[in-house]
């Protein structure tokens, strides 16, 4: 298959949906000759959580690269191109390697009674490529949950849990304790586990699960005082978790590499600040749940004080849309609401209804697309001397970034 053919085949599996379980990925890992528990191979870090997973993974990758390690990074979703999900030494996987890898995987799974999902196939592609590339450090971000996530097929050197809150209830449970139990499913006997501070009901589950499976457990409770390139006080706590992971792995990292890594880390779509084509400052943040929206409002205040932006908002309908709107309502000078290029999108009229319920006195404009929304938001910001904040979904952030680059994002449902 060519790259386009391979990606088309992979994306055609998305209607299979999300099927949590380890049977397919375990079978795939075995068929691809991947060692799931390397004793002398790469050091693997496995990170789960609701918010902050990607930031912690990016920090680990940046620090280890600064220390001269050959790193592999697996994250999701992508913003503009699928290739972003799979990186070695910061560089995305080449198209030719995706084509070759997926061609091989398609031959392996042909005829399987239970076809692997999009995420299982993507995980297998990444793990096989990382092995070919002889990565020394592999940083794995879970896709959904932890216990039954495809990334849980490997035995890592350290497991970690970032900030936990309510999200993906249809898959993970209706209480924070239930969600914590699913996330803690990545804990393994003899493998150190670390976590950022959690609400009491989640903290108890993490500690009890670690004790039950025989994993040492530690809290990364104090934010670092070092400079961190990513905006927001919460990123200093994410940095503390990254350093706790390295300490638990007993990986000797020079202090200079830690400093360099934290100062140079880049993680697009997380309070990312750029100049728009009309010169209007744009801030892109994929806050996609109530907790992330609250954190975004706090970070905005830390950076811009009481300034209020024009807010371009697009949200997936399977999220708690009213809660996200309530969190963002006090921040916006005016809203522009748009559908997201996803089959899971909340349409503009429904989103506008939630916005108007949360902020009845704030102007709210409905548009038909992200392109129109960006144009209208920039015009409104220019007229009022404001910035534009683009948020509500990483899919919307990816669409806007692609528009700014003169292209279109490779749409994904996952």
N, C-alpha and C positions, 0 to 999 in steps of 0.2 A: 504493500500500500504506500501511496505517497502521504505526505504530511496531511494534506487536506482530506484525503480518503480516510486516514487513520482517525483524525479528529471527528470526522462525520460519523464513523462507526462508533467511536466512544460516546459521542453525544446522543446517538440513537438509543443508547442504553438508559438514558435518564428517565424515560417513562416507567422503567422497572421500579423506580422510586427508591426510597431509603429502606433497606432491610438490614436491621441490626443483627449481627451474628458473626462468628469467627470460622464457620465451616469452609466457606468458599475461599477466604483469604489464606487460611491455613493450607488448603489444598494447592492454591496458586503459589504460595511461597515455596512449598516443597517441590512443585513441578519446575519452578525457575531456579532451583538449586541455591536458594538463599538460606543461610544459617540463621534460624530465628533466635538463637541464644549464643552469639559469638563470644567465646572465652578469650580469644586473642585477636579478635578483629576490631572493628570500630567501636568507639564509646558512644552509646546511644542514650539520648535524653528524651523522655516522653512527657509531654505537657498537656494537661487537660484543664478545664475550667470554663466559666461562662464568658468572662471578659478578660482581656489582657493576654490571652494565650500567644497570639501572634507577636505581640510586643516582646514578651519574654523570649520567645524563640529567636526573634531578630537580634536581640541583645546577646544571647548565647552565641549565635552565629558570628556576630561582629567581634566579640571578645576573643573567641577561639581563632578566628582568622587573623586578628591582630597579634596573636601569640604564635602564628606560623603554622597552625593546623590546617589540614585540608578538610573543609567542612561541607556537609550536605544539609540542606534545609527543605523540609516538606511542610507546606502550609495550605490553607484553603479559606475562602474561595479565592480565585484570582480576581483582579480588577479589570485588566484590559485583555491580556492574553493568557491562555491556559499554561503557557511555558513558565509563568511566574511561580506556579505551585511547586516546581521541582528545580532546585538550584544546587550547584556545586561551586564553592568559593565565590558566592555571590552572583554567578552567571547563570541565567536560565538554561534549561535543557534545550539543546539544538533541535530544530524541526526534524532533521534526519534521524536523530536518536529516538524521538517520539515515534516516527514512522516505523523504524525497525523494531522497537520494543513492543508496540501495539500489534504489529503483524505477528510477532512471535506469540504474544499472549492470545490473540484471536485464534490461532491454530490450536493452542493448548485447551481453550475453553469450548471450542467447537463441539457441540453435542452434549455438553454438560446438562443434566436435567434441570438444575437451578442455575440460571445464568448469573454471573457476578454483576454487581451493581456498578454504576459509574464510579463511585468512590473506591470500591474494592479494586477495580481495574486500574484506577489512577494510583492507588497506594502500591499495588504490585509493580507497576511501571517504574515508580520512583525507587522502590527498594532494589529492584534489579539494576537500575542505572547507577545508583549509589555504589553498589557492589562492583560494577564494571569500572567505575571511576576511582576505586580504592580510597574512598572517603575515610578519614581518621576519626571524625566526629559526625554523628548523624543526629539532627534535631528534628523530632517528630511532633507536630501539632495534631491533636485528635480532631476528627471531623465533627462528630456528634457524640456527646456522652463520654464514654470511656470503656466501660466494661465490655461492650459488644462492638466497639468501634474497630474498624479494620486495622488501625495502627497498633491495636493491642495484641497482635499476633507475635510481636517480638518481645524479648526479654531485655530491658534496658539496664543501664548502669544506675540511673536515678529516675524516679517518677516525681512529678510536681503538679500541684493544683493552684491555679490562679483564682482570682475573685469569683465567688459563686453567687448567682442570683437566679430568679425565675426566668426560664426561657426554654423553648422546645418542650413544653409540658406534655404534648401529645405523645412524645417518645420517652421522656425521662421521668415523668411523674408530676403530681400536682402540689407537692410540698418541697421545701428547700432540703429537708432531710432525705427525701427520695432522690432528688437530683444529686445531692452529695454522695449518696450510695452508688449511683451510676458512675460518677466521676472517679470515685475511689476504687472502682473496679480495675483500674490500671495498677493498683498496688500489687506487689508480688513478693513471695517469701525471700528474705535476704536482700532485697533491693531497697535502699534508702528512699524515703518519701519526704518531701518538704511541701509547705503550703504558705501562702500569704494568710494574714488574719481573716477569719470567717465569722459570720453570725453564729451564735452559740449552738443552734440546732444542727448546723452544718459541721461545726468544729467537732462536736461530739461524735458524729458519724465517721469523720475522717480518722480521729484518734482510735475509735473502737475498731474500725476496719483494719487499720495498720497493725494493731495489736493482734487481731484475729488471724491475719495471714502471716504474721511474723516479719513485718517490715519495720525497721527503725523509722521514727517520725520526728520531724522538727518543724518549728515555725520560723518563718522569715518575717519578723514582726517590726523591725526598725527600718524605715526608709534610708537609703544611702544618702550621704552628704556630698557625693561626687556630682560633677556636672553630667547631666543626661541630655542627649540631643533631642529626645522626644518631649513634647510639651505636656505639662500637667504634673501636679504633685503626685498623682497616683503612679506615674512612671518611675518615680524614685523607689516606690515599694515593689514595682515589677522588677526593677534593677536589683533590689535586695534579694528577690527570689532567684534571679539568674545567678547571683554570686553564691547563694546558698546551695544551688544545684551543683555548681563547680566544686564547692567545698565538700559536699557529700560524696562526690565522685573521686575526691582526693586527686584532682587534676591540678598539677602545678602550673599556675598561670602567673606570669610576671605582673606586678602592679602596673607597670607602664602599659601593658596590653589591655588590662581592665579599663584604665583611664581612656586609652585610645578607642577601644571598642564602644564604650558608653558615649563618648563624645562624637563618634562618627556614625552611630547606628541610624539607619534610614528605614522607616516603615510607612509606606505610602497609605493615604486614606485615613490616617489617624492624626487628627488636627494638623493636616498638611496645609501649609500656607504657600500659595503661589499667586502670581499676577495674572489676571485674566486678559484676554485679547484686547479689551477696551481699556486696560490699565486698572480696572477695579480689583482690589484685593479679594481673592477667593480663599476660603478655608474649607477643606473637605474632611469630613469625619463620618465614618460609617457606623455611627451609634445606632444599633438595631434592636435594642430592647430598653426597658424602662431604666435599668441600672446604668447602662451605657449613656443614655440620654441625660440622666442626672449628672453623671461624671463630666459629660461634655459641657453642660451649663456651668459647672464649677471651674473647669479648665478655661472656658471663655472668660469668666470673671477674673481668674488669675492673670490672664494675658492682656485682656482688653478692658478690664474694669466694668463700668456701667454702660459701656457702649452697646447698642443693640443693632443687630444685623438684619438685612433682608434674608429670609430663611427659605431656601429651596428644599422642599421636603418630598421624599418618596419612600414608601414603606411597603413591606410585604404583608399581605392580608393575614398570614398565619402568625403574625406577631401581635402583641398586645397594643394595638394601634391607639386606642384611647389613652392608655397610660403614657406612651411615648409623647403624644400630643400634649398631655397635661404637664409633663416635665419641661418641654420646650416652650410652652406658651409664654412664660414670663420673659423669655429671652428675645423673642422676635419683635422687630418693629413692624414687619409685615411678612406674610407667608405667600409663597408661590408653591402650589402643590401639583405634583405630576405623577403619572403612572411610571412604574419601573419596567424596564424591558425584561420581564420574567413572567412565566405563566402563573406565578404566585403573587403577582402585584395586587395591591389595593388600588382600585381605580380612583381617579381624581375626585369625582363627586362624593364617594364614601369617605375619602381622606379629608376632604374639605369639611364634611359634616362633623367629623371628630375634632378638627381644628377649631371650628366655630363654636363647638360646645365647650372647648377648653379655653378659648380666647375670643369671646364674642365681640370685644371692642377692637380687635386687631384685624386690619385688612387681610383678606385671603383671596388669592386669584387662582383659579383652576386653569391648567394648560393641558395640552394633549400629549406632550413628549418632553423628554429631558432637554432636547435641543431648544424647543420653544421656551421651556422653563428657564434655562440658563440665560437666554437672550432677554427675557422679561425681567428676571431678577437683577441682571447687570444694569439694565435701563433704570429700574427703580432705585438701585443703589447709587447710580450716578446722579440721579435727580436729587437724592437726599443726602449725598456725601457719606454713604455707609459702605460697609463690607458685605460680602455675600457668604453665607454659611450654607454648605450643601451637606445634607445629612439624612438619616433615617434608614439607610441601607448601603451596604458595600457595593451592591449591584448598581445603585444610582451613582455612587462615587466613581465606579469603573466606567460607566457610560459617559460621565462628564469628562473624566481624564482622556478617554478616547476621542471625544469631540474636540477637546483642546489640542490633541495631537493630529487632528485632521482625519481620523479614521473612525472605526466602530469597534466596540468591545465584543469579544467572543462571548456571547450570552451563555449563561449556565444556570441551571435550576438548583445547583448544589455548590 
